[in-house]
Amino acid sequence: MLPDEPTYAIPPRIAGIRKEGGRVVFTNGCFDLLHPGHVSYLRAARSLGDALVVGLNSDASVRKLKGPSRPVVSEKDRAIVLEALESVDAVVVFAEDTPVRLMRELRPAVYVKGGDYRVEDLPEAKVAAEIRAEVKILPFEPGYSTTTLIEKIRGLHRAPDAPRQR
């Protein structure tokens, strides 16, 4: 970490769990328009340890990853919704392209990603090895996609003279 980089505010409860030998699980993502696939994934991730921390992409990093029309939901509101889930113990917003700096500070026992990723393609996998975190890829739940939801919503707001789809 460079001297001018701020550190992340790791919640004291999470630091305490780790200090007492508990297993902190970490995952990250945009979580723009939370859907049942996300909820199922987060429950499964939480079952791997004593606390689940979600690294949430900032609005700027979501735009960089997904394009100028995203996110649909602001980082503040996405964090509020995630924190309301029983399976999520803490949410930390990060602005970088990847959460590697946050991972180094948090030092989770387990790093989790969904089945649409491969370990060898994750920049976080190298950091996980450095901090001796286990990497788990959870099965992807088909049929749920934020992009598909957004496309469906946009279809509902078509021009008035557009033909109605059935």
DSSP file (Angstrom, degrees, kcal/mol; ACC not computed):
  #  RESIDUE AA STRUCTURE BP1 BP2  ACC     N-H-->O    O-->H-N    N-H-->O    O-->H-N    TCO  KAPPA ALPHA  PHI   PSI    X-CA   Y-CA   Z-CA
    1    1 A M              0   0    0      0, 0.0     6,-0.0     0, 0.0     0, 0.0   0.000 360.0 360.0 360.0 135.9    0.0    0.0    0.0
    2    2 A L    >   -     0   0    0      1,-0.1     3,-1.6     4,-0.1     0, 0.0  -0.479 360.0-114.9 -77.3 151.4    1.3    3.4   -0.9
    3    3 A P  T 3  S+     0   0    0      0, 0.0    -1,-0.1     0, 0.0     0, 0.0   0.800 114.2  50.8 -58.4 -30.8    1.6    6.0    1.9
    4    4 A D  T 3  S+     0   0    0      2,-0.1    -2,-0.0     0, 0.0     0, 0.0   0.496  86.8 102.2 -88.6  -1.9   -1.1    8.3    0.4
    5    5 A E  S <  S-     0   0    0     -3,-1.6     2,-0.1     1,-0.1     0, 0.0  -0.666  73.2-127.0 -81.7 131.0   -3.7    5.5    0.0
    6    6 A P        -     0   0    0      0, 0.0     2,-0.2     0, 0.0    -4,-0.1  -0.384  21.5-121.6 -71.4 154.7   -6.4    5.5    2.7
    7    7 A T        -     0   0    0     -2,-0.1     2,-0.2     1,-0.1    95,-0.1  -0.598  28.3-106.2 -90.8 160.2   -7.0    2.3    4.6
    8    8 A Y        -     0   0    0     -2,-0.2     2,-1.4    93,-0.1    -1,-0.1  -0.587  26.9-116.0 -84.9 148.5  -10.4    0.7    4.6
    9    9 A A        -     0   0    0     -2,-0.2    -1,-0.1     2,-0.0     0, 0.0  -0.693  32.5-165.9 -85.1  91.9  -12.6    0.9    7.7
   10   10 A I        -     0   0    0     -2,-1.4     5,-0.1     1,-0.1    82,-0.0  -0.696  31.3-110.2 -77.8 121.7  -12.8   -2.8    8.6
   11   11 A P    >>  -     0   0    0      0, 0.0     4,-2.1     0, 0.0     3,-0.9  -0.264  20.0-127.4 -56.0 135.7  -15.7   -3.1   11.1
   12   12 A P  H 3> S+     0   0    0      0, 0.0     4,-2.6     0, 0.0     5,-0.2   0.836 108.5  58.7 -54.1 -36.2  -14.3   -3.8   14.6
   13   13 A R  H 3> S+     0   0    0      2,-0.2     4,-2.0     1,-0.2     5,-0.1   0.888 107.5  46.4 -61.2 -38.8  -16.7   -6.8   15.0
   14   14 A I  H <> S+     0   0    0     -3,-0.9     4,-2.3     2,-0.2    -1,-0.2   0.920 111.8  50.0 -69.8 -44.4  -15.1   -8.4   11.9
   15   15 A A  H  X S+     0   0    0     -4,-2.1     4,-2.6     1,-0.2    -2,-0.2   0.892 110.8  51.8 -59.9 -38.8  -11.6   -7.7   13.1
   16   16 A G  H  X S+     0   0    0     -4,-2.6     4,-2.0    -5,-0.2     6,-0.2   0.894 107.5  50.8 -65.3 -41.3  -12.6   -9.3   16.4
   17   17 A I  H  <>S+     0   0    0     -4,-2.0     5,-2.9     2,-0.2    -2,-0.2   0.933 113.7  45.3 -61.2 -46.1  -13.9  -12.4   14.8
   18   18 A R  H ><5S+     0   0    0     -4,-2.3     3,-1.7     1,-0.2    -2,-0.2   0.917 111.3  52.4 -63.8 -43.5  -10.7  -12.8   12.8
   19   19 A K  H 3<5S+     0   0    0     -4,-2.6    -1,-0.2     1,-0.3    -2,-0.2   0.841 106.9  53.5 -62.4 -34.3   -8.5  -12.1   15.9
   20   20 A E  T 3<5S-     0   0    0     -4,-2.0    -1,-0.3    -5,-0.1    -2,-0.2   0.350 127.0 -98.9 -84.1   6.9  -10.4  -14.8   17.9
   21   21 A G  T < 5S+     0   0    0     -3,-1.7    -3,-0.2     1,-0.3    -2,-0.1   0.542  74.5 146.5  90.7   7.1   -9.6  -17.3   15.2
   22   22 A G      < -     0   0    0     -5,-2.9     2,-0.7    -6,-0.2    -1,-0.3  -0.325  54.3-107.0 -73.0 160.6  -13.0  -17.2   13.4
   23   23 A R        -     0   0    0     85,-0.1    27,-2.9    86,-0.1    28,-1.3  -0.808  29.8-161.9 -93.9 112.7  -13.3  -17.6    9.7
   24   24 A V  E     -a   51   0A   0     -2,-0.7    85,-2.1    26,-0.2    86,-1.8  -0.833   7.5-156.0 -93.2 128.2  -14.0  -14.4    7.8
   25   25 A V  E     -ab  52 110A   0     26,-3.2    28,-2.9    -2,-0.5     2,-0.4  -0.842   8.6-164.4-104.0 140.6  -15.4  -14.9    4.3
   26   26 A F  E     +ab  53 111A   0     84,-2.5    86,-2.8    -2,-0.4     2,-0.3  -0.984  15.7 160.2-129.6 137.1  -15.0  -12.3    1.7
   27   27 A T  E     -ab  54 112A   0     26,-2.0    28,-3.3    -2,-0.4     2,-0.3  -0.917  15.3-160.4-140.4 170.2  -16.7  -11.8   -1.7
   28   28 A N  E     +a   55   0A   0     84,-0.5     2,-0.3    -2,-0.3    28,-0.2  -0.978  21.7 122.9-150.2 161.7  -17.2   -8.8   -3.9
   29   29 A G  E     -a   56   0A   0     26,-2.1    28,-2.2    -2,-0.3    33,-0.1  -0.968  61.2 -87.0 167.7-177.3  -19.2   -7.4   -6.8
   30   30 A C        -     0   0    0     -2,-0.3     3,-0.1    26,-0.2    -1,-0.1   0.865  39.4-168.6 -83.8 -41.0  -21.5   -4.7   -8.1
   31   31 A F        +     0   0    0      1,-0.2     2,-0.6    -3,-0.1     3,-0.4   0.883  18.9 169.8  48.6  45.8  -24.8   -6.1   -6.7
   32   32 A D        +     0   0    0      1,-0.3    -1,-0.2    40,-0.0    -2,-0.1  -0.802  67.3   6.6 -88.6 121.5  -26.7   -3.7   -8.9
   33   33 A L  S    S-     0   0    0     -2,-0.6    -1,-0.3    -3,-0.1   116,-0.1   0.991  93.7-131.1  61.7  79.8  -30.4   -4.7   -8.7
   34   34 A L        +     0   0    0     -3,-0.4    -1,-0.1     4,-0.1    -2,-0.0  -0.346  34.4 178.0 -60.9 133.5  -30.2   -7.4   -6.1
   35   35 A H    >>  -     0   0    0     -2,-0.1     4,-1.9    -3,-0.0     3,-0.9  -0.818  46.0 -88.6-134.3 172.0  -32.0  -10.6   -7.3
   36   36 A P  H 3> S+     0   0    0      0, 0.0     4,-2.5     0, 0.0     5,-0.2   0.794 122.9  60.2 -56.3 -30.5  -32.6  -14.1   -5.9
   37   37 A G  H 3> S+     0   0    0      2,-0.2     4,-2.1     1,-0.2     5,-0.1   0.912 106.7  46.8 -62.4 -41.5  -29.4  -15.4   -7.5
   38   38 A H  H <> S+     0   0    0     -3,-0.9     4,-2.8     2,-0.2     5,-0.2   0.928 111.7  50.9 -62.9 -45.8  -27.5  -12.9   -5.4
   39   39 A V  H  X S+     0   0    0     -4,-1.9     4,-2.1     1,-0.2    -2,-0.2   0.919 111.8  46.5 -61.3 -45.5  -29.3  -13.8   -2.2
   40   40 A S  H  X S+     0   0    0     -4,-2.5     4,-2.2     2,-0.2    -1,-0.2   0.915 113.1  50.0 -62.0 -44.6  -28.7  -17.5   -2.7
   41   41 A Y  H  X S+     0   0    0     -4,-2.1     4,-2.5    -5,-0.2    -2,-0.2   0.914 110.8  48.6 -60.5 -46.0  -25.0  -16.9   -3.5
   42   42 A L  H  X S+     0   0    0     -4,-2.8     4,-2.5     2,-0.2    -1,-0.2   0.869 110.1  51.8 -67.1 -36.5  -24.5  -14.7   -0.4
   43   43 A R  H  X S+     0   0    0     -4,-2.1     4,-1.6    -5,-0.2    -1,-0.2   0.935 111.5  47.0 -61.9 -45.8  -26.2  -17.3    1.8
   44   44 A A  H  < S+     0   0    0     -4,-2.2     4,-0.3     1,-0.2    -2,-0.2   0.900 112.2  50.1 -64.0 -40.9  -23.9  -20.0    0.5
   45   45 A A  H >< S+     0   0    0     -4,-2.5     3,-1.6     1,-0.2    -1,-0.2   0.925 108.9  51.9 -62.9 -44.5  -20.9  -17.8    0.9
   46   46 A R  H >< S+     0   0    0     -4,-2.5     3,-1.7     1,-0.3    -1,-0.2   0.823  98.7  65.6 -62.0 -31.8  -21.8  -17.0    4.5
   47   47 A S  T 3< S+     0   0    0     -4,-1.6    -1,-0.3     1,-0.3    -2,-0.2   0.617  89.6  69.0 -67.2 -10.8  -22.2  -20.7    5.3
   48   48 A L  T <  S-     0   0    0     -3,-1.6    -1,-0.3    -4,-0.3     2,-0.3   0.458 112.3  -4.3 -87.3  -1.5  -18.4  -21.1    4.7
   49   49 A G  S <  S-     0   0    0     -3,-1.7   -25,-0.2    -4,-0.1     3,-0.1  -0.864  81.2 -79.1-164.7-162.8  -17.4  -19.1    7.8
   50   50 A D  S    S+     0   0    0    -27,-2.9     2,-0.3     1,-0.3   -26,-0.2   0.596 106.4  14.8 -96.1 -15.3  -18.3  -17.1   10.9
   51   51 A A  E     -a   24   0A   0    -28,-1.3   -26,-3.2    -5,-0.0     2,-0.5  -0.972  64.0-143.1-158.5 145.6  -18.9  -13.7    9.1
   52   52 A L  E     -a   25   0A   0     -2,-0.3    37,-2.2    35,-0.2    38,-1.4  -0.964  12.3-169.3-116.9 124.0  -19.4  -12.5    5.5
   53   53 A V  E     -ac  26  90A   0    -28,-2.9   -26,-2.0    -2,-0.5     2,-0.6  -0.947   9.5-153.8-109.5 129.4  -17.9   -9.3    4.3
   54   54 A V  E     -ac  27  91A   0     36,-2.7    38,-2.6    -2,-0.5     2,-0.7  -0.916   5.2-149.4-105.9 121.8  -19.0   -8.0    0.9
   55   55 A G  E     -ac  28  92A   0    -28,-3.3   -26,-2.1    -2,-0.6     2,-0.5  -0.822  21.3-156.5 -84.7 117.4  -16.7   -5.7   -1.0
   56   56 A L  E     -ac  29  93A   0     36,-2.4    38,-2.5    -2,-0.7   -26,-0.2  -0.860  14.5-122.7-105.2 124.0  -19.0   -3.5   -3.0
   57   57 A N  E     - c   0  94A   0    -28,-2.2    38,-0.2    -2,-0.5    40,-0.1  -0.403  31.8-120.5 -61.1 133.1  -17.9   -1.8   -6.2
   58   58 A S     >  -     0   0    0     36,-2.3     4,-2.3    38,-0.2     5,-0.2  -0.198  28.4-101.4 -65.7 166.2  -18.3    2.0   -6.0
   59   59 A D  H  > S+     0   0    0      1,-0.2     4,-2.4     2,-0.2     5,-0.2   0.913 123.8  51.5 -56.1 -43.9  -20.5    3.8   -8.5
   60   60 A A  H  > S+     0   0    0      1,-0.2     4,-1.9     2,-0.2    -1,-0.2   0.904 110.3  47.4 -63.2 -41.5  -17.4    4.9  -10.5
   61   61 A S  H  > S+     0   0    0      2,-0.2     4,-2.0     1,-0.2    -1,-0.2   0.851 110.0  53.2 -71.5 -31.5  -15.9    1.4  -10.6
   62   62 A V  H  X>S+     0   0    0     -4,-2.3     4,-3.7     2,-0.2     5,-0.5   0.928 108.4  50.5 -64.9 -44.2  -19.3   -0.1  -11.8
   63   63 A R  H  X5S+     0   0    0     -4,-2.4     4,-2.1     1,-0.2    -2,-0.2   0.911 110.7  49.6 -58.0 -42.0  -19.4    2.5  -14.6
   64   64 A K  H  <5S+     0   0    0     -4,-1.9    -1,-0.2     1,-0.2    -2,-0.2   0.896 119.8  36.6 -64.7 -39.7  -15.9    1.5  -15.6
   65   65 A L  H  <5S+     0   0    0     -4,-2.0    -2,-0.2    -5,-0.1    -1,-0.2   0.878 132.0  24.1 -79.0 -40.2  -16.9   -2.2  -15.6
   66   66 A K  H  <5S-     0   0    0     -4,-3.7    -3,-0.2     1,-0.3     3,-0.2   0.579 111.0 -99.3-110.4 -13.4  -20.4   -2.1  -16.9
   67   67 A G    ><< -     0   0    0     -4,-2.1     3,-1.7    -5,-0.5    -1,-0.3  -0.405  46.3 -60.4 113.3 168.6  -20.7    1.1  -18.9
   68   68 A P  T 3  S+     0   0    0      0, 0.0    -1,-0.1     0, 0.0    -5,-0.1   0.667 123.9  60.7 -66.6 -18.9  -22.0    4.7  -18.5
   69   69 A S  T 3  S+     0   0    0     -3,-0.2    -2,-0.1    -6,-0.1    -6,-0.1   0.455  92.8 121.7 -88.2   1.5  -25.7    3.7  -17.8
   70   70 A R    <   +     0   0    0     -3,-1.7     2,-0.1    -7,-0.1    -3,-0.1  -0.875  37.3  45.3-119.5 153.3  -24.7    1.7  -14.7
   71   71 A P        -     0   0    0      0, 0.0     3,-0.1     0, 0.0     4,-0.1   0.526  53.7-171.2 -80.4 161.6  -25.1    1.4  -11.8
   72   72 A V  S    S+     0   0    0      1,-0.2     2,-0.4    -2,-0.1    -2,-0.1   0.833  80.0  45.7 -79.0 -37.6  -28.9    1.6  -11.7
   73   73 A V  S    S-     0   0    0      1,-0.0    -1,-0.2     2,-0.0     5,-0.0  -0.899  96.0-113.1-111.0 135.0  -28.8    1.8   -7.9
   74   74 A S     >  -     0   0    0     -2,-0.4     4,-2.9     1,-0.1     5,-0.2  -0.192  25.1-113.1 -65.4 157.4  -26.3    4.0   -6.1
   75   75 A E  H  > S+     0   0    0      1,-0.2     4,-2.5     2,-0.2     5,-0.2   0.880 117.6  54.3 -58.5 -38.9  -23.5    2.5   -4.0
   76   76 A K  H  > S+     0   0    0      1,-0.2     4,-2.0     2,-0.2    -1,-0.2   0.944 112.6  41.9 -61.2 -47.4  -25.1    3.9   -0.8
   77   77 A D  H  > S+     0   0    0      2,-0.2     4,-2.2     1,-0.2    -2,-0.2   0.874 113.1  52.9 -69.7 -36.9  -28.5    2.2   -1.6
   78   78 A R  H  X S+     0   0    0     -4,-2.9     4,-2.4     1,-0.2    -1,-0.2   0.906 110.1  49.6 -62.6 -40.2  -26.8   -1.0   -2.7
   79   79 A A  H  X S+     0   0    0     -4,-2.5     4,-2.8    -5,-0.2    -2,-0.2   0.906 108.9  51.8 -65.0 -41.9  -24.9   -1.1    0.6
   80   80 A I  H  X S+     0   0    0     -4,-2.0     4,-1.1     2,-0.2    -2,-0.2   0.929 112.0  46.0 -60.9 -45.3  -28.1   -0.5    2.6
   81   81 A V  H  X S+     0   0    0     -4,-2.2     4,-0.5     2,-0.2     3,-0.5   0.929 114.2  47.7 -65.4 -45.2  -29.9   -3.4    0.8
   82   82 A L  H >< S+     0   0    0     -4,-2.4     3,-1.6     1,-0.2     6,-0.3   0.924 109.4  52.9 -61.4 -44.7  -26.9   -5.8    1.2
   83   83 A E  H 3< S+     0   0    0     -4,-2.8    -1,-0.2     1,-0.3    -2,-0.2   0.742 101.3  62.4 -64.5 -21.9  -26.4   -4.9    4.9
   84   84 A A  H 3< S+     0   0    0     -4,-1.1    -1,-0.3    -3,-0.5     2,-0.2   0.652  82.4  99.9 -77.0 -15.2  -30.1   -5.7    5.5
   85   85 A L  S X< S-     0   0    0     -3,-1.6     3,-1.2    -4,-0.5    -3,-0.0  -0.531  75.5-135.8 -74.5 136.8  -29.5   -9.3    4.4
   86   86 A E  T 3  S+     0   0    0      1,-0.3    -1,-0.1    -2,-0.2    -4,-0.0   0.819 103.4  56.2 -59.3 -32.7  -29.2  -11.8    7.3
   87   87 A S  T 3  S+     0   0    0    -48,-0.1     2,-0.5   -36,-0.1    -1,-0.3   0.663  92.8  80.7 -77.2 -15.7  -26.2  -13.5    5.5
   88   88 A V    <   +     0   0    0     -3,-1.2   -35,-0.1    -6,-0.3     3,-0.1  -0.825  48.2 177.5-100.7 123.4  -24.2  -10.3    5.2
   89   89 A D        -     0   0    0    -37,-2.2     2,-0.3    -2,-0.5   -36,-0.2   0.738  69.3  -1.1 -93.2 -27.5  -22.2   -9.1    8.3
   90   90 A A  E     -c   53   0A   0    -38,-1.4   -36,-2.7    -8,-0.1     2,-0.4  -0.982  54.7-150.2-161.6 151.4  -20.5   -6.1    6.7
   91   91 A V  E     -c   54   0A   0     -2,-0.3     2,-0.5   -38,-0.2   -36,-0.2  -0.995  11.2-173.1-126.1 132.1  -20.2   -4.1    3.5
   92   92 A V  E     -c   55   0A   0    -38,-2.6   -36,-2.4    -2,-0.4     2,-0.3  -0.987  17.6-140.8-126.6 121.3  -17.1   -2.2    2.5
   93   93 A V  E     -c   56   0A   0     -2,-0.5     2,-0.4   -38,-0.2   -36,-0.2  -0.623  20.1-171.0 -81.1 135.3  -17.2    0.0   -0.7
   94   94 A F  E     -c   57   0A   0    -38,-2.5   -36,-2.3    -2,-0.3   -33,-0.2  -0.967  18.3-161.3-128.4 148.5  -14.1    0.0   -2.8
   95   95 A A        +     0   0    0     -2,-0.4    -1,-0.1   -38,-0.2   -38,-0.1   0.572  59.4  96.7-104.6 -12.4  -13.2    2.2   -5.8
   96   96 A E  S    S-     0   0    0      2,-0.2   -38,-0.2     1,-0.1    -2,-0.1  -0.171  86.5-106.8 -74.1 171.1  -10.4    0.2   -7.5
   97   97 A D  S    S+     0   0    0      1,-0.1    -1,-0.1   -40,-0.1   -40,-0.0   0.857 105.9  20.8 -65.3 -35.3  -10.9   -2.1  -10.4
   98   98 A T  S    S-     0   0    0     25,-0.0     3,-0.5    26,-0.0     4,-0.2  -0.902  78.7-122.1-130.8 159.7  -10.4   -5.1   -8.2
   99   99 A P  S  > S+     0   0    0      0, 0.0     4,-2.7     0, 0.0     5,-0.2   0.081  71.7 119.3 -89.6  26.5  -10.6   -5.6   -4.4
  100  100 A V  H  > S+     0   0    0      1,-0.2     4,-2.2     2,-0.2     5,-0.1   0.879  75.1  48.6 -63.4 -38.3   -7.0   -6.7   -3.9
  101  101 A R  H  > S+     0   0    0     -3,-0.5     4,-1.7     2,-0.2    -1,-0.2   0.925 112.8  48.6 -66.6 -42.3   -6.1   -3.8   -1.6
  102  102 A L  H  > S+     0   0    0      1,-0.2     4,-3.0     2,-0.2     5,-0.3   0.907 109.8  52.8 -61.6 -42.2   -9.2   -4.4    0.5
  103  103 A M  H  X S+     0   0    0     -4,-2.7     4,-3.1     1,-0.2    -2,-0.2   0.908 106.0  53.4 -59.9 -42.4   -8.4   -8.2    0.6
  104  104 A R  H  < S+     0   0    0     -4,-2.2    -1,-0.2     1,-0.2    -2,-0.2   0.876 114.6  41.6 -62.2 -36.5   -4.9   -7.4    1.9
  105  105 A E  H  < S+     0   0    0     -4,-1.7    -2,-0.2    -5,-0.1    -1,-0.2   0.904 119.3  42.9 -76.3 -42.1   -6.3   -5.3    4.7
  106  106 A L  H  < S-     0   0    0     -4,-3.0    -2,-0.2    -5,-0.2    -3,-0.2   0.874  84.6-161.9 -72.3 -38.4   -9.2   -7.6    5.6
  107  107 A R     <  -     0   0    0     -4,-3.1   -83,-0.2    -5,-0.3    -3,-0.1   0.953  15.6-164.8  52.9  59.7   -7.2  -10.8    5.3
  108  108 A P        -     0   0    0      0, 0.0   -83,-0.2     0, 0.0     3,-0.1  -0.276  25.9-135.8 -70.1 159.7  -10.2  -13.2    5.0
  109  109 A A  S    S+     0   0    0    -85,-2.1    25,-3.0     1,-0.2     2,-0.4   0.763  92.4  31.2 -81.0 -28.2   -9.8  -16.9    5.6
  110  110 A V  E     -bd  25 134A   0    -86,-1.8   -84,-2.5    23,-0.3     2,-0.5  -0.997  63.9-161.2-136.2 134.6  -12.0  -17.6    2.5
  111  111 A Y  E     -bd  26 135A   0     23,-3.4    25,-2.8    -2,-0.4     2,-0.4  -0.975  19.6-165.2-113.7 128.9  -12.5  -15.7   -0.8
  112  112 A V  E     +bd  27 136A   0    -86,-2.8   -84,-0.5    -2,-0.5     2,-0.3  -0.916  14.5 169.6-121.8 138.7  -15.6  -16.5   -2.7
  113  113 A K  E     - d   0 137A   0     23,-2.1    25,-2.8    -2,-0.4     2,-0.1  -0.941  36.5 -97.7-136.9 162.9  -16.7  -15.9   -6.3
  114  114 A G  E >   - d   0 138A   0     -2,-0.3     3,-1.8    23,-0.2    26,-0.2  -0.327  39.5-100.3 -79.3 163.3  -19.6  -17.2   -8.4
  115  115 A G  T 3  S+     0   0    0     23,-1.1    25,-0.1     1,-0.3    -1,-0.1   0.498 113.1  76.4 -64.5  -5.7  -19.5  -20.0  -10.9
  116  116 A D  T 3  S+     0   0    0     22,-0.1     2,-0.3    23,-0.1    -1,-0.3   0.395  91.7  70.1 -84.2   5.3  -19.3  -17.6  -13.8
  117  117 A Y  S <  S-     0   0    0     -3,-1.8     2,-0.4     5,-0.0    -4,-0.1  -0.834  71.0-145.1-116.2 157.1  -15.6  -17.0  -12.8
  118  118 A R    >   -     0   0    0     -2,-0.3     3,-1.9     1,-0.1     4,-0.5  -0.973  20.5-128.4-120.0 139.6  -12.5  -19.3  -13.0
  119  119 A V  G >  S+     0   0    0     -2,-0.4     3,-1.8     1,-0.3     6,-0.3   0.891 108.5  57.1 -52.4 -44.8   -9.8  -19.2  -10.3
  120  120 A E  G 3  S+     0   0    0      1,-0.3    -1,-0.3     5,-0.1    -3,-0.0   0.671 105.6  51.9 -65.6 -15.2   -7.1  -18.7  -12.9
  121  121 A D  G <  S+     0   0    0     -3,-1.9    -1,-0.3     4,-0.0    -2,-0.2   0.462  88.7  97.5 -96.7  -2.8   -8.8  -15.6  -14.3
  122  122 A L    X>  -     0   0    0     -3,-1.8     3,-1.2    -4,-0.5     4,-0.6  -0.773  56.2-161.2 -94.2 119.0   -9.1  -13.9  -10.9
  123  123 A P  H >> S+     0   0    0      0, 0.0     4,-0.9     0, 0.0     3,-0.7   0.807  95.0  64.2 -62.2 -26.5   -6.5  -11.3  -10.0
  124  124 A E  H 3> S+     0   0    0      1,-0.2     4,-2.7     2,-0.2     5,-0.2   0.730  85.7  72.2 -68.3 -22.2   -7.7  -11.8   -6.4
  125  125 A A  H <> S+     0   0    0     -3,-1.2     4,-2.1    -6,-0.3    -1,-0.2   0.876  94.9  51.9 -63.3 -37.3   -6.5  -15.4   -6.5
  126  126 A K  H <X S+     0   0    0     -3,-0.7     4,-2.0    -4,-0.6    -1,-0.2   0.919 112.0  45.8 -64.2 -43.3   -2.8  -14.3   -6.3
  127  127 A V  H  X S+     0   0    0     -4,-0.9     4,-2.3     2,-0.2    -2,-0.2   0.898 108.8  56.3 -66.2 -40.3   -3.6  -12.1   -3.3
  128  128 A A  H  <>S+     0   0    0     -4,-2.7     5,-3.2     1,-0.2     4,-0.4   0.913 107.8  48.6 -57.6 -42.5   -5.6  -15.0   -1.7
  129  129 A A  H ><5S+     0   0    0     -4,-2.1     3,-0.8     3,-0.2    -1,-0.2   0.909 109.5  53.1 -63.8 -41.5   -2.5  -17.2   -2.0
  130  130 A E  H 3<5S+     0   0    0     -4,-2.0    -2,-0.2     1,-0.2    -1,-0.2   0.886 116.7  37.2 -59.4 -40.8   -0.3  -14.4   -0.5
  131  131 A I  T 3<5S-     0   0    0     -4,-2.3    -1,-0.2    -5,-0.1    -2,-0.2   0.339 114.0-116.3 -96.9   7.2   -2.6  -14.1    2.6
  132  132 A R  T < 5 +     0   0    0     -3,-0.8     2,-0.4    -4,-0.4    -3,-0.2   0.858  59.4 156.4  61.2  39.8   -3.3  -17.9    2.7
  133  133 A A      < -     0   0    0     -5,-3.2   -23,-0.3    -6,-0.2     2,-0.2  -0.773  44.0-120.8 -93.8 140.2   -7.0  -17.5    2.0
  134  134 A E  E     -d  110   0A   0    -25,-3.0   -23,-3.4    -2,-0.4     2,-0.5  -0.572  23.2-141.1 -74.3 140.7   -8.9  -20.4    0.6
  135  135 A V  E     -d  111   0A   0     -2,-0.2     2,-0.4   -25,-0.2   -23,-0.2  -0.932  20.0-175.0-108.4 127.2  -10.6  -19.6   -2.8
  136  136 A K  E     -d  112   0A   0    -25,-2.8   -23,-2.1    -2,-0.5     2,-0.6  -0.977  15.0-157.7-123.4 132.3  -14.0  -21.1   -3.4
  137  137 A I  E     -d  113   0A   0     -2,-0.4   -23,-0.2   -25,-0.2   -22,-0.1  -0.951  18.4-153.0-105.8 117.9  -16.0  -20.9   -6.6
  138  138 A L  E     -d  114   0A   0    -25,-2.8   -23,-1.1    -2,-0.6   -22,-0.1  -0.645  30.3 -89.5 -91.0 148.2  -19.7  -21.3   -5.8
  139  139 A P        -     0   0    0      0, 0.0     2,-0.4     0, 0.0    -1,-0.1  -0.245  41.9-118.3 -57.1 139.6  -22.1  -22.7   -8.4
  140  140 A F        -     0   0    0    -26,-0.2  -103,-0.0   -25,-0.1    -3,-0.0  -0.635  20.1-133.7 -78.9 132.9  -23.7  -20.1  -10.6
  141  141 A E    >   -     0   0    0     -2,-0.4     3,-0.9  -104,-0.1  -104,-0.1  -0.788  25.3-140.0 -91.3 107.1  -27.5  -20.1  -10.3
  142  142 A P  T 3  S+     0   0    0      0, 0.0     3,-0.1     0, 0.0    -1,-0.0  -0.224  77.0  43.2 -66.7 155.0  -28.8  -19.9  -13.8
  143  143 A G  T 3  S+     0   0    0      1,-0.2     2,-0.5  -106,-0.0  -106,-0.0   0.361  90.9  95.4  96.4  -4.6  -31.8  -17.8  -14.8
  144  144 A Y    <   +     0   0    0     -3,-0.9     2,-0.3  -109,-0.1    -1,-0.2  -0.977  39.2 149.8-124.9 130.1  -30.8  -14.7  -12.8
  145  145 A S     >  -     0   0    0     -2,-0.5     4,-2.2     1,-0.1     5,-0.1  -0.932  40.0-147.6-158.0 129.7  -28.9  -11.7  -14.3
  146  146 A T  H  > S+     0   0    0     -2,-0.3     4,-2.5     2,-0.2     5,-0.2   0.911 105.4  53.8 -62.7 -41.5  -28.9   -8.0  -13.5
  147  147 A T  H  > S+     0   0    0      1,-0.2     4,-2.3     2,-0.2    -1,-0.2   0.907 108.5  48.8 -60.5 -42.6  -28.3   -7.2  -17.1
  148  148 A T  H  > S+     0   0    0      2,-0.2     4,-2.3     1,-0.2    -1,-0.2   0.900 110.4  51.4 -64.3 -40.9  -31.3   -9.3  -18.2
  149  149 A L  H  X S+     0   0    0     -4,-2.2     4,-2.5     2,-0.2    -2,-0.2   0.922 110.2  48.9 -60.2 -44.5  -33.5   -7.5  -15.6
  150  150 A I  H  X S+     0   0    0     -4,-2.5     4,-2.7     1,-0.2    -2,-0.2   0.912 110.6  50.2 -63.3 -42.6  -32.3   -4.1  -16.9
  151  151 A E  H  X S+     0   0    0     -4,-2.3     4,-1.9     2,-0.2    -1,-0.2   0.894 110.4  50.5 -62.5 -39.1  -33.1   -5.2  -20.5
  152  152 A K  H  X S+     0   0    0     -4,-2.3     4,-1.2     2,-0.2    -2,-0.2   0.925 111.2  48.0 -64.2 -45.0  -36.6   -6.3  -19.4
  153  153 A I  H  X S+     0   0    0     -4,-2.5     4,-0.9     1,-0.2     3,-0.5   0.914 110.1  51.8 -62.3 -43.3  -37.3   -3.0  -17.6
  154  154 A R  H >< S+     0   0    0     -4,-2.7     3,-0.7     1,-0.2    -1,-0.2   0.872 105.3  56.7 -62.3 -35.4  -36.1   -1.1  -20.6
  155  155 A G  H >< S+     0   0    0     -4,-1.9     3,-0.8     1,-0.2    -1,-0.2   0.809 102.1  55.6 -64.7 -30.3  -38.5   -3.1  -22.8
  156  156 A L  H 3< S+     0   0    0     -4,-1.2    -1,-0.2    -3,-0.5    -2,-0.2   0.723 105.7  53.4 -73.3 -21.3  -41.3   -2.0  -20.6
  157  157 A H  T << S+     0   0    0     -4,-0.9    -1,-0.2    -3,-0.7    -2,-0.1  -0.282  80.7 142.9-109.3  45.1  -40.4    1.6  -21.2
  158  158 A R    <   -     0   0    0     -3,-0.8    -3,-0.1     1,-0.2     6,-0.0  -0.270  63.1 -71.8 -78.5 170.3  -40.4    1.5  -25.0
  159  159 A A    >   -     0   0    0      1,-0.1     3,-2.0     2,-0.1    -1,-0.2  -0.307  45.6-115.9 -61.2 146.0  -41.6    4.3  -27.2
  160  160 A P  T 3  S+     0   0    0      0, 0.0    -1,-0.1     0, 0.0    -2,-0.1   0.790 114.9  50.2 -57.8 -30.0  -45.5    4.7  -27.3
  161  161 A D  T 3  S+     0   0    0      2,-0.1    -2,-0.1     3,-0.0     3,-0.1   0.464  85.2 112.0 -89.4   0.1  -45.7    3.8  -31.0
  162  162 A A  S <  S-     0   0    0     -3,-2.0    -4,-0.1     1,-0.1     3,-0.1  -0.470  80.2-100.3 -71.1 142.9  -43.6    0.7  -30.6
  163  163 A P        -     0   0    0      0, 0.0     2,-0.3     0, 0.0    -1,-0.1  -0.333  38.5-110.8 -64.1 145.3  -45.5   -2.6  -31.1
  164  164 A R        -     0   0    0     -3,-0.1     2,-0.3     2,-0.0    -3,-0.0  -0.603  29.4-140.0 -78.6 132.9  -46.6   -4.3  -27.9
  165  165 A Q              0   0    0     -2,-0.3    -1,-0.0   -10,-0.1    -3,-0.0  -0.695 360.0 360.0 -93.1 147.6  -44.7   -7.6  -27.3
  166  166 A R              0   0    0     -2,-0.3    -1,-0.1     0, 0.0    -2,-0.0   0.352 360.0 360.0-115.6 360.0  -46.5  -10.6  -25.9
